[in-house]
Amino acid sequence: MHEGTPILVSIGVILLVLFVMGYVGGKVKIPGVILYIFLGLGIGTFISENELLYTASEIGIVLLFFLLGLEFPLKKLKKMATKVWKPGLLDVVLNFGISAVICLFFGLDLLTSFIIGGVLYATSSSISAKLLESTKRLANAESEYILAILIFEDIVAPIIVAVLIGLASDSGITGMDFMILLGKILLLTVVAMVIGRFGFTRLEKFFERLVGSDIFIMLTVGIALSYAGLALLLGLSEVLGAFLAGIMLAETKRSEAIEQVTLPVRDLLLPIFFMHFGTTIDLGEGVPYVGLLLTLVGWALLGKIFVGILGGRWYGLTKRVALRAGFSLTPRGEFSVVIATIATGAAKVFSSVFILTSAILGILIFILAPKLTNLFYEKKRVKKNIKLKVPG
């Protein structure tokens, strides 16, 4: 904003513009995350580096991962892992591993290849969940598998972010440094699980008494920000700390009440994160690595389709339903943006263009998934119908 403009005016205008973008997105069925990034791209030249906006965006992304962690008490994590681990690992290999190998083949360095591989990895939870609801497919057979894969990615993505941030902090990292990094992640995770299992499980009644009070939000958000900050002190990602804080508080069995008070704050600040990310993108020199971009956009679609076909069959879906699930896993979104913030220079511009392209294509393919599946299985269905005997 213009120098000398009162900060309250600046914040008010930004929130009103975000409201308009979100409202328009809802009307035309375009997820807000895409429009917020485009908004950031458009106003980036008018907003200089603003510490207040940056802090607000950081709190927004911390609360996003905190609320995700609330969905996974330890018992649920254990139960889910037994069924989805195999398709989940296939997802990691195809969409993170092979994507990074493709980048190396195009001549990118190891760290940049890993970052772009991370950008390609996770399907957007928010976009996919909204599309399942808006297309009335939540009751379909593939929805359980899609949600299971999204949950697996929700767990793996914060770890990938933590590792990539650790690697990016020191370009000359050695094998010992990498082991120390993994040790920090393990320590932070184990401490969170111990606190959750032996600490917060005993505070269930204490949290019950606080539910509904005006100080409850101070406790929940305070814990989320503190553990996220602890992760930063260890040289890790704040999103991993926030996610683990959510897992800890899930043991209080008051996840619904915590979500009720925290969700409005997240919804207020999270759009600022995506807008702020858009302001950091400079397209002045054009789109870099065009050949790599086209290759990865194609692989991004194929990789997720393979996860649907192969992983879906392992999960117990029919061939037809598994293919439909694969077509529904293609949109990228919030996790890709988080990982893209680690990149710099041409890699950040590349990642940004990829996210916007794959999100738009992914939404289109998701919507067309039933029709695309029918192209492959229509003949079999018609042949089967011909054999039906009609009474009379």
C-alpha positions as a Markdown table, in Angstrom:
| # | Residue | x | y | z |
|---|---|---|---|---|
| 1 | Met | 0.0 | 0.0 | 0.0 |
| 2 | His | 1.0 | 3.6 | -0.4 |
| 3 | Glu | 3.4 | 4.9 | 2.2 |
| 4 | Gly | 1.6 | 6.9 | 4.8 |
| 5 | Thr | -1.7 | 5.0 | 4.5 |
| 6 | Pro | -2.9 | 4.0 | 7.9 |
| 7 | Ile | -2.3 | 0.3 | 8.5 |
| 8 | Leu | -5.9 | -0.3 | 9.5 |
| 9 | Val | -7.0 | 1.0 | 6.1 |
| 10 | Ser | -4.5 | -1.3 | 4.3 |
| 11 | Ile | -5.6 | -4.3 | 6.2 |
| 12 | Gly | -9.3 | -3.5 | 5.7 |
| 13 | Val | -8.9 | -3.1 | 2.0 |
| 14 | Ile | -6.9 | -6.3 | 1.6 |
| 15 | Leu | -9.6 | -8.3 | 3.6 |
| 16 | Leu | -12.4 | -6.8 | 1.5 |
| 17 | Val | -10.6 | -7.6 | -1.8 |
| 18 | Leu | -10.0 | -11.2 | -0.5 |
| 19 | Phe | -13.7 | -11.4 | 0.3 |
| 20 | Val | -14.6 | -10.4 | -3.2 |
| 21 | Met | -12.2 | -12.9 | -4.7 |
| 22 | Gly | -13.5 | -15.7 | -2.5 |
| 23 | Tyr | -17.1 | -14.7 | -3.3 |
| 24 | Val | -16.5 | -14.7 | -7.0 |
| 25 | Gly | -14.7 | -18.0 | -6.7 |
| 26 | Gly | -17.6 | -19.6 | -5.0 |
| 27 | Lys | -20.0 | -18.4 | -7.7 |
| 28 | Val | -17.9 | -19.6 | -10.6 |
| 29 | Lys | -16.8 | -22.8 | -8.8 |
| 30 | Ile | -13.1 | -21.9 | -8.7 |
| 31 | Pro | -11.3 | -22.6 | -5.4 |
| 32 | Gly | -10.2 | -19.5 | -3.6 |
| 33 | Val | -6.6 | -20.6 | -3.3 |
| 34 | Ile | -6.1 | -20.1 | -7.1 |
| 35 | Leu | -7.7 | -16.7 | -7.1 |
| 36 | Tyr | -5.8 | -15.5 | -4.0 |
| 37 | Ile | -2.5 | -16.4 | -5.7 |
| 38 | Phe | -3.5 | -14.5 | -8.8 |
| 39 | Leu | -4.4 | -11.6 | -6.6 |
| 40 | Gly | -1.0 | -11.6 | -5.1 |
| 41 | Leu | 0.6 | -11.7 | -8.5 |
| 42 | Gly | -1.5 | -8.7 | -9.5 |
| 43 | Ile | -0.8 | -6.5 | -6.5 |
| 44 | Gly | 2.8 | -7.7 | -5.8 |
| 45 | Thr | 4.3 | -4.5 | -7.3 |
| 46 | Phe | 2.1 | -2.3 | -5.0 |
| 47 | Ile | 2.9 | -4.1 | -1.7 |
| 48 | Ser | 6.5 | -4.0 | -0.5 |
| 49 | Glu | 7.8 | -6.6 | 2.0 |
| 50 | Asn | 5.3 | -6.2 | 4.8 |
| 51 | Glu | 6.2 | -7.9 | 8.1 |
| 52 | Leu | 2.6 | -7.8 | 9.3 |
| 53 | Leu | 1.3 | -9.6 | 6.2 |
| 54 | Tyr | 4.1 | -12.1 | 6.5 |
| 55 | Thr | 3.3 | -12.8 | 10.2 |
| 56 | Ala | -0.5 | -13.1 | 9.5 |
| 57 | Ser | 0.2 | -15.6 | 6.6 |
| 58 | Glu | 2.5 | -17.6 | 8.9 |
| 59 | Ile | -0.2 | -17.9 | 11.6 |
| 60 | Gly | -2.7 | -18.9 | 8.9 |
| 61 | Ile | -0.6 | -21.8 | 7.6 |
| 62 | Val | 0.3 | -22.9 | 11.1 |
| 63 | Leu | -3.4 | -23.1 | 12.0 |
| 64 | Leu | -4.2 | -25.0 | 8.8 |
| 65 | Phe | -1.8 | -27.8 | 9.7 |
| 66 | Phe | -2.8 | -27.6 | 13.4 |
| 67 | Leu | -6.4 | -28.3 | 12.4 |
| 68 | Leu | -5.3 | -31.2 | 10.2 |
| 69 | Gly | -3.4 | -32.7 | 13.1 |
| 70 | Leu | -6.6 | -32.5 | 15.2 |
| 71 | Glu | -8.1 | -35.1 | 12.8 |
| 72 | Phe | -5.6 | -37.7 | 13.7 |
| 73 | Pro | -5.6 | -39.1 | 17.3 |
| 74 | Leu | -2.9 | -41.8 | 17.8 |
| 75 | Lys | -5.4 | -44.7 | 17.6 |
| 76 | Lys | -6.8 | -43.4 | 14.3 |
| 77 | Leu | -3.3 | -43.0 | 12.8 |
| 78 | Lys | -2.5 | -46.6 | 13.7 |
| 79 | Lys | -5.7 | -47.9 | 12.2 |
| 80 | Met | -5.5 | -45.9 | 9.0 |
| 81 | Ala | -1.8 | -46.9 | 8.4 |
| 82 | Thr | -2.7 | -50.6 | 8.2 |
| 83 | Lys | -4.9 | -50.1 | 5.2 |
| 84 | Val | -3.5 | -47.2 | 3.1 |
| 85 | Trp | 0.3 | -47.5 | 3.6 |
| 86 | Lys | 0.9 | -49.4 | 0.4 |
| 87 | Pro | -1.0 | -47.0 | -1.9 |
| 88 | Gly | 0.4 | -44.1 | 0.1 |
| 89 | Leu | 4.0 | -45.2 | -0.5 |
| 90 | Leu | 3.3 | -45.7 | -4.2 |
| 91 | Asp | 2.1 | -42.1 | -4.2 |
| 92 | Val | 5.4 | -40.9 | -2.7 |
| 93 | Val | 7.5 | -42.9 | -5.1 |
| 94 | Leu | 5.6 | -41.9 | -8.3 |
| 95 | Asn | 4.8 | -38.3 | -7.5 |
| 96 | Phe | 7.7 | -37.2 | -5.4 |
| 97 | Gly | 10.5 | -39.6 | -6.3 |
| 98 | Ile | 10.1 | -40.0 | -10.1 |
| 99 | Ser | 9.3 | -36.2 | -10.4 |
| 100 | Ala | 12.6 | -35.4 | -8.7 |
| 101 | Val | 14.4 | -37.9 | -11.1 |
| 102 | Ile | 12.8 | -36.1 | -14.1 |
| 103 | Cys | 14.1 | -32.8 | -12.8 |
| 104 | Leu | 17.6 | -34.3 | -12.4 |
| 105 | Phe | 17.4 | -35.6 | -16.0 |
| 106 | Phe | 16.7 | -32.0 | -17.2 |
| 107 | Gly | 19.9 | -30.8 | -15.4 |
| 108 | Leu | 18.5 | -29.3 | -12.2 |
| 109 | Asp | 20.5 | -29.6 | -9.0 |
| 110 | Leu | 19.6 | -32.2 | -6.3 |
| 111 | Leu | 17.9 | -29.7 | -3.9 |
| 112 | Thr | 15.9 | -28.0 | -6.6 |
| 113 | Ser | 14.8 | -31.3 | -7.9 |
| 114 | Phe | 13.6 | -32.4 | -4.5 |
| 115 | Ile | 11.7 | -29.2 | -3.9 |
| 116 | Ile | 9.9 | -29.5 | -7.3 |
| 117 | Gly | 9.3 | -33.2 | -6.5 |
| 118 | Gly | 7.7 | -32.0 | -3.3 |
| 119 | Val | 5.5 | -29.5 | -5.2 |
| 120 | Leu | 4.3 | -32.3 | -7.4 |
| 121 | Tyr | 3.6 | -34.7 | -4.5 |
| 122 | Ala | 0.4 | -33.8 | -2.7 |
| 123 | Thr | -3.1 | -33.6 | -4.0 |
| 124 | Ser | -4.9 | -30.5 | -2.7 |
| 125 | Ser | -7.0 | -31.6 | 0.3 |
| 126 | Ser | -9.2 | -28.5 | 0.3 |
| 127 | Ile | -9.9 | -28.5 | -3.5 |
| 128 | Ser | -10.6 | -32.3 | -3.6 |
| 129 | Ala | -12.9 | -32.2 | -0.5 |
| 130 | Lys | -14.9 | -29.2 | -1.9 |
| 131 | Leu | -15.1 | -30.9 | -5.3 |
| 132 | Leu | -16.3 | -34.2 | -3.8 |
| 133 | Glu | -19.0 | -32.3 | -2.0 |
| 134 | Ser | -20.1 | -30.0 | -4.9 |
| 135 | Thr | -20.2 | -32.8 | -7.4 |
| 136 | Lys | -22.2 | -34.9 | -4.9 |
| 137 | Arg | -19.7 | -37.8 | -5.1 |
| 138 | Leu | -19.1 | -38.2 | -1.3 |
| 139 | Ala | -21.3 | -41.3 | -1.3 |
| 140 | Asn | -19.4 | -42.9 | -4.2 |
| 141 | Ala | -17.2 | -45.9 | -3.7 |
| 142 | Glu | -14.0 | -44.1 | -4.5 |
| 143 | Ser | -14.5 | -41.3 | -2.0 |
| 144 | Glu | -13.2 | -43.3 | 0.9 |
| 145 | Tyr | -10.0 | -44.2 | -0.9 |
| 146 | Ile | -9.5 | -40.6 | -2.1 |
| 147 | Leu | -9.9 | -39.3 | 1.5 |
| 148 | Ala | -7.5 | -42.0 | 2.8 |
| 149 | Ile | -4.8 | -40.9 | 0.3 |
| 150 | Leu | -5.4 | -37.3 | 1.2 |
| 151 | Ile | -4.9 | -38.2 | 4.9 |
| 152 | Phe | -1.7 | -40.1 | 4.1 |
| 153 | Glu | -0.4 | -37.1 | 2.2 |
| 154 | Asp | -1.5 | -34.8 | 5.1 |
| 155 | Ile | 0.8 | -36.9 | 7.4 |
| 156 | Val | 3.8 | -37.2 | 5.0 |
| 157 | Ala | 3.8 | -33.6 | 3.5 |
| 158 | Pro | 4.8 | -31.9 | 6.8 |
| 159 | Ile | 7.8 | -34.3 | 7.1 |
| 160 | Ile | 8.8 | -33.6 | 3.5 |
| 161 | Val | 8.6 | -29.8 | 4.2 |
| 162 | Ala | 10.7 | -30.2 | 7.3 |
| 163 | Val | 13.4 | -32.2 | 5.5 |
| 164 | Leu | 13.5 | -29.8 | 2.5 |
| 165 | Ile | 13.8 | -26.7 | 4.8 |
| 166 | Gly | 16.6 | -28.4 | 6.6 |
| 167 | Leu | 18.4 | -29.2 | 3.3 |
| 168 | Ala | 17.8 | -25.7 | 2.0 |
| 169 | Ser | 19.2 | -24.1 | 5.1 |
| 170 | Asp | 22.7 | -25.4 | 4.2 |
| 171 | Ser | 23.6 | -26.2 | 0.6 |
| 172 | Gly | 26.7 | -28.0 | 1.7 |
| 173 | Ile | 24.9 | -30.5 | 3.9 |
| 174 | Thr | 26.7 | -33.8 | 4.6 |
| 175 | Gly | 25.4 | -37.3 | 5.3 |
| 176 | Met | 25.9 | -36.6 | 9.1 |
| 177 | Asp | 23.9 | -33.3 | 8.8 |
| 178 | Phe | 21.1 | -35.2 | 7.1 |
| 179 | Met | 21.1 | -37.8 | 9.9 |
| 180 | Ile | 21.0 | -35.0 | 12.5 |
| 181 | Leu | 18.0 | -33.5 | 10.6 |
| 182 | Leu | 16.1 | -36.7 | 10.7 |
| 183 | Gly | 17.0 | -37.1 | 14.4 |
| 184 | Lys | 15.4 | -33.7 | 15.1 |
| 185 | Ile | 12.2 | -34.6 | 13.2 |
| 186 | Leu | 12.1 | -37.9 | 15.1 |
| 187 | Leu | 12.7 | -36.2 | 18.5 |
| 188 | Leu | 10.0 | -33.5 | 17.8 |
| 189 | Thr | 7.5 | -36.3 | 16.8 |
| 190 | Val | 8.2 | -38.6 | 19.7 |
| 191 | Val | 8.0 | -35.8 | 22.2 |
| 192 | Ala | 4.6 | -34.7 | 20.8 |
| 193 | Met | 3.3 | -38.3 | 20.9 |
| 194 | Val | 4.5 | -38.8 | 24.5 |
| 195 | Ile | 2.9 | -35.5 | 25.6 |
| 196 | Gly | -0.3 | -36.4 | 23.9 |
| 197 | Arg | -0.5 | -39.9 | 25.2 |
| 198 | Phe | 0.6 | -39.3 | 28.8 |
| 199 | Gly | -0.2 | -35.6 | 29.2 |
| 200 | Phe | -3.2 | -34.4 | 27.3 |
| 201 | Thr | -5.2 | -37.7 | 27.7 |
| 202 | Arg | -5.3 | -36.8 | 31.4 |
| 203 | Leu | -6.5 | -33.3 | 30.8 |
| 204 | Glu | -9.8 | -34.2 | 29.2 |
| 205 | Lys | -11.9 | -32.9 | 32.0 |
| 206 | Phe | -9.8 | -29.7 | 32.3 |
| 207 | Phe | -10.4 | -29.0 | 28.6 |
| 208 | Glu | -14.1 | -29.8 | 29.0 |
| 209 | Arg | -14.4 | -27.1 | 31.7 |
| 210 | Leu | -12.8 | -24.5 | 29.4 |
| 211 | Val | -15.0 | -25.3 | 26.4 |
| 212 | Gly | -17.2 | -22.3 | 25.7 |
| 213 | Ser | -15.1 | -19.8 | 27.7 |
| 214 | Asp | -13.5 | -16.7 | 26.1 |
| 215 | Ile | -10.0 | -17.8 | 27.0 |
| 216 | Phe | -10.2 | -21.3 | 25.4 |
| 217 | Ile | -8.9 | -20.0 | 22.1 |
| 218 | Met | -5.8 | -18.5 | 23.8 |
| 219 | Leu | -4.8 | -21.9 | 25.0 |
| 220 | Thr | -5.4 | -23.8 | 21.8 |
| 221 | Val | -3.8 | -21.3 | 19.4 |
| 222 | Gly | -1.0 | -20.7 | 22.0 |
| 223 | Ile | -0.1 | -24.4 | 22.0 |
| 224 | Ala | -0.2 | -24.5 | 18.2 |
| 225 | Leu | 2.1 | -21.5 | 17.8 |
| 226 | Ser | 4.4 | -22.5 | 20.5 |
| 227 | Tyr | 5.1 | -26.0 | 19.2 |
| 228 | Ala | 5.4 | -24.6 | 15.6 |
| 229 | Gly | 7.9 | -22.1 | 17.0 |
| 230 | Leu | 9.8 | -24.9 | 18.7 |
| 231 | Ala | 10.1 | -26.6 | 15.3 |
| 232 | Leu | 11.6 | -23.4 | 13.9 |
| 233 | Leu | 14.1 | -23.3 | 16.8 |
| 234 | Leu | 15.3 | -26.8 | 15.8 |
| 235 | Gly | 15.7 | -25.6 | 12.2 |
| 236 | Leu | 12.6 | -27.5 | 11.0 |
| 237 | Ser | 9.4 | -26.4 | 9.5 |
| 238 | Glu | 6.7 | -24.7 | 11.5 |
| 239 | Val | 4.0 | -26.7 | 9.7 |
| 240 | Leu | 5.4 | -30.0 | 11.1 |
| 241 | Gly | 5.3 | -28.5 | 14.7 |
| 242 | Ala | 1.8 | -27.3 | 14.1 |
| 243 | Phe | 0.6 | -30.6 | 12.8 |
| 244 | Leu | 2.1 | -32.4 | 15.8 |
| 245 | Ala | 0.5 | -29.9 | 18.1 |
| 246 | Gly | -2.8 | -30.9 | 16.6 |
| 247 | Ile | -2.1 | -34.6 | 17.2 |
| 248 | Met | -1.3 | -33.8 | 20.8 |
| 249 | Leu | -4.5 | -31.9 | 21.4 |
| 250 | Ala | -6.5 | -34.6 | 19.6 |
| 251 | Glu | -5.8 | -36.8 | 22.6 |
| 252 | Thr | -8.1 | -34.5 | 24.8 |
| 253 | Lys | -11.0 | -35.9 | 22.8 |
| 254 | Arg | -12.2 | -32.3 | 22.4 |
| 255 | Ser | -11.2 | -31.8 | 18.7 |
| 256 | Glu | -14.6 | -30.6 | 17.7 |
| 257 | Ala | -14.6 | -27.8 | 20.3 |
| 258 | Ile | -11.1 | -26.8 | 19.5 |
| 259 | Glu | -11.9 | -26.7 | 15.8 |
| 260 | Gln | -14.9 | -24.5 | 16.4 |
| 261 | Val | -12.9 | -21.7 | 18.1 |
| 262 | Thr | -9.8 | -22.0 | 15.9 |
| 263 | Leu | -11.4 | -22.3 | 12.4 |
| 264 | Pro | -12.6 | -18.7 | 12.1 |
| 265 | Val | -9.0 | -17.5 | 12.8 |
| 266 | Arg | -7.6 | -19.8 | 10.2 |
| 267 | Asp | -10.3 | -18.8 | 7.7 |
| 268 | Leu | -9.4 | -15.2 | 8.3 |
| 269 | Leu | -5.6 | -15.5 | 7.9 |
| 270 | Leu | -5.1 | -18.4 | 5.5 |
| 271 | Pro | -6.1 | -16.5 | 2.4 |
| 272 | Ile | -3.4 | -14.0 | 3.3 |
| 273 | Phe | -0.9 | -16.8 | 3.1 |
| 274 | Phe | -1.8 | -17.6 | -0.5 |
| 275 | Met | -2.0 | -13.9 | -1.5 |
| 276 | His | 1.4 | -13.3 | 0.2 |
| 277 | Phe | 2.9 | -16.2 | -1.8 |
| 278 | Gly | 1.6 | -14.6 | -5.0 |
| 279 | Thr | 3.3 | -11.3 | -4.2 |
| 280 | Thr | 6.7 | -13.1 | -4.0 |
| 281 | Ile | 6.4 | -14.4 | -7.6 |
| 282 | Asp | 8.2 | -12.4 | -10.3 |
| 283 | Leu | 7.2 | -13.3 | -13.8 |
| 284 | Gly | 9.1 | -10.4 | -15.3 |
| 285 | Glu | 11.6 | -12.7 | -17.0 |
| 286 | Gly | 9.0 | -15.2 | -18.3 |
| 287 | Val | 8.4 | -18.8 | -17.4 |
| 288 | Pro | 11.6 | -20.8 | -16.9 |
| 289 | Tyr | 12.2 | -24.5 | -17.9 |
| 290 | Val | 9.3 | -24.6 | -20.3 |
| 291 | Gly | 10.2 | -28.1 | -21.6 |
| 292 | Leu | 10.4 | -29.4 | -18.0 |
| 293 | Leu | 7.1 | -27.7 | -17.2 |
| 294 | Leu | 5.2 | -29.4 | -20.0 |
| 295 | Thr | 6.8 | -32.8 | -19.1 |
| 296 | Leu | 6.0 | -32.4 | -15.4 |
| 297 | Val | 2.4 | -31.3 | -16.0 |
| 298 | Gly | 1.9 | -34.4 | -18.1 |
| 299 | Trp | 3.6 | -36.6 | -15.5 |
| 300 | Ala | 1.7 | -35.0 | -12.6 |
| 301 | Leu | -1.6 | -36.1 | -14.2 |
| 302 | Leu | -0.3 | -39.6 | -15.1 |
| 303 | Gly | 1.3 | -40.2 | -11.7 |
| 304 | Lys | -1.9 | -39.5 | -9.8 |
| 305 | Ile | -3.9 | -41.6 | -12.2 |
| 306 | Phe | -1.5 | -44.5 | -11.6 |
| 307 | Val | -2.0 | -44.1 | -7.9 |
| 308 | Gly | -5.7 | -44.3 | -8.4 |
| 309 | Ile | -5.5 | -47.4 | -10.7 |
| 310 | Leu | -2.9 | -49.5 | -8.8 |
| 311 | Gly | -3.4 | -48.1 | -5.3 |
| 312 | Gly | -7.1 | -48.3 | -5.7 |
| 313 | Arg | -7.0 | -51.9 | -6.6 |
| 314 | Trp | -4.8 | -52.7 | -3.6 |
| 315 | Tyr | -7.3 | -50.8 | -1.5 |
| 316 | Gly | -10.1 | -53.1 | -2.8 |
| 317 | Leu | -11.8 | -50.9 | -5.5 |
| 318 | Thr | -13.0 | -52.3 | -8.8 |
| 319 | Lys | -11.0 | -51.3 | -11.9 |
| 320 | Arg | -13.7 | -48.8 | -13.0 |
| 321 | Val | -13.9 | -47.1 | -9.6 |
| 322 | Ala | -10.1 | -47.1 | -9.2 |
| 323 | Leu | -9.7 | -45.3 | -12.5 |
| 324 | Arg | -12.3 | -42.8 | -11.5 |
| 325 | Ala | -10.4 | -42.2 | -8.3 |
| 326 | Gly | -7.2 | -41.7 | -10.3 |
| 327 | Phe | -8.8 | -38.9 | -12.4 |
| 328 | Ser | -10.0 | -37.3 | -9.1 |
| 329 | Leu | -6.5 | -37.1 | -7.4 |
| 330 | Thr | -4.9 | -34.6 | -9.9 |
| 331 | Pro | -5.5 | -31.1 | -8.4 |
| 332 | Arg | -2.5 | -29.5 | -6.5 |
| 333 | Gly | -3.0 | -26.7 | -4.0 |
| 334 | Glu | -2.1 | -25.7 | -0.5 |
| 335 | Phe | 0.7 | -28.2 | 0.3 |
| 336 | Ser | 2.4 | -27.5 | -3.1 |
| 337 | Val | 2.3 | -23.7 | -2.2 |
| 338 | Val | 3.9 | -24.4 | 1.2 |
| 339 | Ile | 6.7 | -26.4 | -0.4 |
| 340 | Ala | 7.1 | -23.8 | -3.2 |
| 341 | Thr | 7.9 | -21.1 | -0.6 |
| 342 | Ile | 11.2 | -22.9 | 0.1 |
| 343 | Ala | 12.3 | -22.4 | -3.6 |
| 344 | Thr | 14.1 | -19.3 | -4.8 |
| 345 | Gly | 14.5 | -17.5 | -8.1 |
| 346 | Ala | 13.6 | -19.4 | -11.2 |
| 347 | Ala | 12.6 | -22.5 | -9.2 |
| 348 | Lys | 9.9 | -20.5 | -7.3 |
| 349 | Val | 8.5 | -19.0 | -10.5 |
| 350 | Phe | 8.5 | -22.5 | -12.1 |
| 351 | Ser | 6.7 | -24.0 | -9.1 |
| 352 | Ser | 4.1 | -21.2 | -9.1 |
| 353 | Val | 3.2 | -21.6 | -12.7 |
| 354 | Phe | 3.1 | -25.4 | -12.3 |
| 355 | Ile | 0.7 | -25.1 | -9.2 |
| 356 | Leu | -1.7 | -22.8 | -11.1 |
| 357 | Thr | -1.6 | -24.9 | -14.2 |
| 358 | Ser | -2.1 | -28.3 | -12.5 |
| 359 | Ala | -4.8 | -26.9 | -10.1 |
| 360 | Ile | -6.9 | -25.7 | -13.1 |
| 361 | Leu | -6.3 | -28.8 | -15.1 |
| 362 | Gly | -6.9 | -31.0 | -12.1 |
| 363 | Ile | -10.2 | -29.4 | -11.3 |
| 364 | Leu | -11.4 | -29.9 | -14.9 |
| 365 | Ile | -10.3 | -33.5 | -14.9 |
| 366 | Phe | -12.0 | -34.1 | -11.5 |
| 367 | Ile | -15.3 | -32.8 | -12.8 |
| 368 | Leu | -15.0 | -34.9 | -16.0 |
| 369 | Ala | -13.8 | -38.0 | -14.1 |
| 370 | Pro | -17.1 | -40.0 | -14.4 |
| 371 | Lys | -17.3 | -39.2 | -18.2 |
| 372 | Leu | -13.6 | -40.0 | -18.8 |
| 373 | Thr | -14.0 | -43.3 | -16.9 |
| 374 | Asn | -17.0 | -44.2 | -19.1 |
| 375 | Leu | -14.8 | -43.8 | -22.2 |
| 376 | Phe | -12.8 | -46.8 | -21.0 |
| 377 | Tyr | -15.6 | -48.9 | -19.6 |
| 378 | Glu | -18.7 | -48.0 | -21.6 |
| 379 | Lys | -18.4 | -50.9 | -24.1 |
| 380 | Lys | -18.2 | -53.4 | -21.3 |
| 381 | Arg | -21.2 | -51.9 | -19.6 |
| 382 | Val | -23.3 | -51.9 | -22.8 |
| 383 | Lys | -22.3 | -55.5 | -23.5 |
| 384 | Lys | -23.4 | -56.5 | -20.0 |
| 385 | Asn | -26.8 | -54.7 | -20.4 |
| 386 | Ile | -27.5 | -56.5 | -23.7 |
| 387 | Lys | -27.5 | -59.8 | -21.8 |
| 388 | Leu | -30.2 | -58.7 | -19.4 |
| 389 | Lys | -33.6 | -60.4 | -19.9 |
| 390 | Val | -36.6 | -58.1 | -19.6 |
| 391 | Pro | -39.7 | -59.8 | -18.2 |
| 392 | Gly | -42.5 | -60.1 | -20.9 |
